[in-house]
């Protein structure tokens, strides 16, 4: 190698080191893990599932006489997940799909202590739940971070109970933001490449400072066996707000119009997406009907904010406290009118 080529090689090597300081981390994440892992818990559940009722077609009096003979028709299933303590008194965040239907919840702390837990509240639409244990002593806890400042490429740590193995940590980066995986109209997931496997559900996603920026919730697993490097977490901006409502009220109240909606598309063959949201149907007893909204109306804006998709309308209304008012800019038969609407409380599993 000539002197010139050696100099060129050295310059390239130095430039590479300067350009990638984040990848030259030498201290590792051990200090962060030691600080936060004691607040990560394993969750075991039992759930009684009723099978098909062999007495369903029999007269009521015969059903009553024979019911006890078929108690064995119920099965007890077991499951496992993860969670994290957000308050020293024993409040724990996890996923609704981990504990929402459980008959019995058992929490294992990092020191091996096992404690029964009770469900405080759960929200199916964001898959967040709060459970509570009584340890008789202050427990280690972790704090929420700000998921809104997380960028694609930022370091993250996923912690939990994969395959029932106990406290485990995996390292990765934020792969994408705002992912919609079709779970609900409120999907807004962080996508990460850290290994998330069965049993990790409900566990925390930490940033490099040890603050919780997400709740690990779902994975893509084509073969059903485990992680392929595509996992999803509810961002802390959503999870912390939902957790706070569950802690204070035991439920999440969302605004509701009482309508079925669709995106507005052009009538030509190209079916181009257009700004605005079409009202497909109106619940006769809902807030929208009382305000005068009609099928065929096109909602252009809510409180002055233009709307592009039906998803935007639903999420915007859901963020309004039931009983609050919104202003809808509506196009009806070529004319624009403004309708004030007093928002109702969203029923379970409603889409409008």
C-alpha positions in Angstrom: 0.0 0.0 0.0 1.4 3.4 -1.0 1.9 6.2 1.4 -0.9 8.1 -0.3 -3.3 5.2 -0.1 -2.4 4.6 3.6 -3.2 8.2 4.3 -6.5 8.0 2.4 -7.4 4.8 4.3 -6.7 6.4 7.7 -8.7 9.5 6.7 -11.7 7.3 5.7 -11.5 5.3 9.0 -11.4 8.4 11.1 -14.3 9.9 9.2 -16.3 6.7 9.8 -15.7 6.9 13.6 -16.7 10.6 13.7 -19.8 10.0 11.6 -21.1 7.2 13.8 -20.6 8.2 17.4 -23.9 6.6 18.6 -22.7 3.2 17.4 -19.4 3.6 19.3 -21.1 3.4 22.7 -18.7 1.6 25.1 -20.5 1.7 28.5 -23.4 -0.5 27.4 -26.9 -0.4 28.9 -26.1 -2.4 32.1 -26.5 0.6 34.4 -29.9 1.4 33.0 -31.0 -2.2 33.1 -29.9 -2.6 36.8 -32.0 0.5 37.6 -35.2 -0.4 35.8 -35.5 -4.2 35.7 -36.6 -4.5 39.4 -39.8 -2.7 38.4 -40.6 -5.2 35.6 -43.0 -8.0 36.7 -44.1 -11.3 35.3 -47.9 -11.9 35.2 -49.6 -15.3 35.3 -53.4 -15.6 34.8 -56.0 -18.3 34.9 -59.2 -17.9 32.9 -62.3 -20.1 32.9 -63.7 -20.7 29.4 -67.1 -22.1 28.9 -67.5 -24.7 26.2 -70.6 -25.4 24.1 -73.7 -25.9 26.3 -75.1 -29.4 25.8 -78.3 -28.3 27.6 -79.0 -25.2 25.5 -81.9 -26.7 23.6 -83.6 -28.3 26.7 -86.5 -26.8 28.6 -85.5 -24.5 31.5 -86.6 -26.9 34.2 -84.5 -29.7 32.9 -81.6 -27.4 32.4 -81.7 -26.5 36.1 -81.9 -30.1 37.2 -78.9 -31.2 35.0 -76.7 -28.1 35.1 -74.3 -29.4 37.9 -73.5 -32.5 35.9 -71.9 -30.4 33.2 -69.6 -28.2 35.3 -66.7 -30.2 33.8 -67.6 -28.6 30.5 -65.7 -25.5 31.6 -61.9 -25.3 30.9 -59.3 -23.4 32.9 -56.7 -22.0 30.6 -53.4 -20.4 31.7 -51.5 -17.5 30.2 -48.5 -15.3 30.9 -47.5 -11.8 30.2 -45.5 -8.9 31.6 -46.0 -5.5 33.2 -44.3 -2.7 35.0 -44.8 -0.9 38.3 -45.6 2.8 37.9 -46.2 3.5 41.6 -44.5 2.2 44.7 -47.9 1.3 46.2 -48.2 -1.5 43.7 -50.1 -0.1 40.6 -48.9 -2.0 37.5 -49.4 -1.3 33.8 -49.9 -4.2 31.4 -52.0 -5.1 28.3 -55.8 -5.6 28.4 -55.4 -8.8 26.4 -53.1 -10.2 29.1 -55.5 -9.7 32.1 -58.8 -8.4 30.8 -60.6 -11.7 31.0 -58.6 -13.3 33.8 -60.3 -15.0 36.8 -57.1 -14.9 38.8 -54.0 -12.8 38.3 -50.7 -13.6 40.0 -47.7 -11.2 39.8 -44.1 -12.3 40.3 -41.7 -9.6 41.3 -38.1 -9.5 40.3 -37.1 -10.9 43.8 -39.3 -13.9 43.3 -42.2 -12.7 45.5 -45.6 -13.8 44.2 -48.6 -11.7 44.9 -52.3 -11.8 43.8 -53.4 -8.9 41.9 -56.8 -7.3 41.2 -57.9 -5.6 38.0 -58.4 -1.8 38.5 -59.4 -1.0 35.0 -58.9 -1.9 31.3 -59.3 -0.2 27.9 -59.9 -2.6 25.0 -59.4 0.0 22.3 -55.8 0.8 23.3 -55.1 -2.6 25.0 -54.0 -0.9 28.2 -54.9 -2.2 31.7 -54.0 -1.4 35.3 -53.7 -4.0 38.0 -52.8 -3.6 41.7 -50.8 -5.7 44.2 -50.4 -5.2 47.9 -46.9 -6.0 49.0 -46.9 -4.3 52.4 -43.8 -2.3 51.4 -42.8 0.3 48.8 -42.0 -1.4 45.5 -39.5 -0.3 42.8 -41.1 1.7 40.1 -40.3 3.4 36.8 -41.4 6.7 35.2 -43.0 7.6 31.9 -40.9 9.1 29.2 -42.0 11.2 26.2 -42.7 9.0 23.1 -43.4 12.1 21.0 -39.7 13.0 21.0 -38.6 9.4 19.9 -37.2 9.3 16.4 -36.7 6.5 14.0 -33.3 5.1 14.8 -33.3 5.9 18.5 -32.1 3.2 20.9 -34.8 1.3 22.8 -34.8 -1.6 25.4 -37.7 -4.0 25.6 -38.2 -5.8 28.9 -40.5 -8.6 30.0 -41.2 -12.3 30.4 -40.7 -14.0 27.0 -41.9 -17.6 26.9 -42.2 -17.5 30.7 -38.5 -17.3 31.2 -38.6 -14.4 33.6 -37.0 -11.0 33.5 -35.3 -10.5 30.1 -34.1 -7.4 28.2 -33.6 -7.0 24.4 -32.0 -4.1 22.5 -33.1 -2.4 19.3 -34.1 0.8 17.7 -37.3 2.5 16.8 -38.1 1.3 13.2 -41.1 3.4 12.5 -43.8 5.6 14.0 -47.6 5.8 13.7 -48.1 2.2 12.6 -51.7 1.1 12.0 -52.0 -2.7 12.4 -55.8 -2.9 12.1 -56.4 -3.6 15.8 -58.6 -0.5 16.3 -59.3 2.9 14.9 -56.9 4.3 17.6 -53.9 2.4 16.4 -50.8 4.6 16.6 -47.9 2.1 17.4 -44.2 2.5 17.6 -42.6 -0.2 15.5 -39.4 -1.6 17.0 -36.8 -4.3 16.0 -36.0 -5.4 19.5 -37.0 -9.0 20.0 -40.6 -9.1 21.4 -42.0 -12.6 21.9 -45.0 -14.4 23.5 -45.0 -13.4 27.2 -43.5 -9.9 26.5 -47.0 -8.4 26.1 -47.6 -5.6 28.6 -43.9 -5.1 29.3 -42.2 -1.8 29.1 -40.3 -0.3 26.2 -37.5 1.9 27.6 -35.5 4.7 26.0 -31.7 4.9 26.6 -32.3 6.8 29.8 -34.6 4.2 31.4 -37.9 6.0 30.9 -40.9 4.1 29.6 -41.7 5.3 26.1 -44.1 2.4 25.1 -46.0 -0.7 26.2 -45.0 -3.8 24.2 -48.2 -5.1 22.7 -48.0 -7.1 19.4 -45.6 -8.7 17.0 -45.5 -9.9 13.4 -44.8 -13.6 13.4 -45.5 -15.4 10.1 -44.7 -18.8 11.5 -46.3 -18.1 14.9 -43.1 -19.1 16.7 -41.8 -15.8 17.9 -40.0 -12.6 16.9 -38.9 -11.8 13.4 -37.8 -8.3 14.3 -41.1 -6.5 13.9 -42.8 -5.6 17.1 -45.3 -2.9 18.1 -45.7 -0.8 21.3 -48.4 1.6 22.4 -46.5 4.9 22.7 -46.3 6.4 26.2 -48.1 9.6 25.0 -51.2 7.4 24.7 -50.5 4.7 27.4 -49.8 7.2 30.2 -53.0 9.2 29.5 -55.1 6.0 29.4 -53.4 4.6 32.5 -54.1 7.8 34.4 -57.8 7.7 33.5 -58.0 4.0 34.5 -56.3 4.9 37.8 -58.7 7.8 38.6 -61.9 6.5 37.2 -61.5 2.8 36.4 -62.6 3.4 32.8 -61.9 5.6 29.8 -64.5 8.0 28.6 -64.4 9.0 24.9 -66.5 11.4 22.9 -69.1 10.0 20.5 -71.2 11.4 17.7 -73.4 8.4 16.9 -72.6 8.1 13.2 -71.2 5.7 10.6 -68.5 7.4 8.5 -66.4 6.8 5.4 -63.6 8.5 3.6 -64.6 10.8 0.7 -63.4 9.6 -2.7 -64.0 10.9 -6.2 -66.8 9.5 -8.4 -64.5 8.9 -11.4 -62.8 5.6 -12.2 -59.6 6.6 -10.4 -61.4 6.8 -7.0 -59.1 9.5 -5.8 -59.1 10.4 -2.1 -60.7 13.8 -1.3 -60.7 15.9 1.8 -63.7 15.5 4.0 -65.6 12.7 5.7 -69.0 11.3 4.5 -71.7 10.6 7.0 -73.1 7.2 5.9 -75.6 6.7 8.6 -76.8 8.5 11.8 -78.0 6.9 15.0 -81.5 8.3 15.6 -80.8 8.6 19.3 -77.2 9.8 19.1 -75.8 13.3 19.5 -75.3 13.9 15.7 -79.0 13.3 15.0 -80.0 15.7 17.8 -77.7 18.3 16.2 -79.3 17.9 12.7 -76.5 15.9 11.0 -77.9 13.8 8.1 -76.7 10.9 6.0 -74.9 12.2 2.9 -73.5 15.2 4.7 -69.7 15.7 4.2 -67.9 16.9 7.4 -65.1 19.2 6.3 -63.7 20.4 9.6 -64.0 20.0 13.4 -63.4 23.1 15.5 -61.8 24.8 12.5 -59.4 21.9 11.8 -59.7 20.4 8.3 -60.4 16.7 8.1 -58.9 14.4 5.5 -60.0 10.9 6.8 -62.8 9.3 8.8 -60.1 8.1 11.2 -59.2 11.7 12.0 -62.9 12.6 12.7 -63.4 9.6 15.0 -60.1 10.2 16.9 -60.8 13.9 17.2 -64.3 13.4 18.6 -63.0 10.7 20.9 -60.6 13.1 22.5 -63.5 15.4 23.5 -64.9 15.0 27.0 -68.4 13.7 26.9 -70.8 16.6 27.4 -68.4 19.0 25.6 -69.3 20.8 22.4 -67.7 20.8 19.0 -68.3 22.8 15.8 -68.7 20.8 12.6 -68.3 22.5 9.2 -70.6 20.5 6.9 -71.2 20.5 3.2 -74.8 19.7 2.3 -76.2 19.8 -1.2 -73.5 22.2 -2.3 -73.8 24.6 0.7 -71.5 24.8 3.7 -73.1 25.1 7.1 -71.8 24.9 10.7 -73.4 22.6 13.2 -72.7 22.7 16.9 -72.8 19.2 18.5 -72.9 18.3 22.2 -70.7 15.1 22.2 -72.0 12.0 24.0 -70.2 9.1 25.7 -68.9 6.5 23.3 -70.4 3.1 23.9 -68.2 0.0 24.0 -67.1 -1.2 20.6 -68.8 1.6 18.7 -67.0 3.0 15.7 -68.4 6.6 15.5 
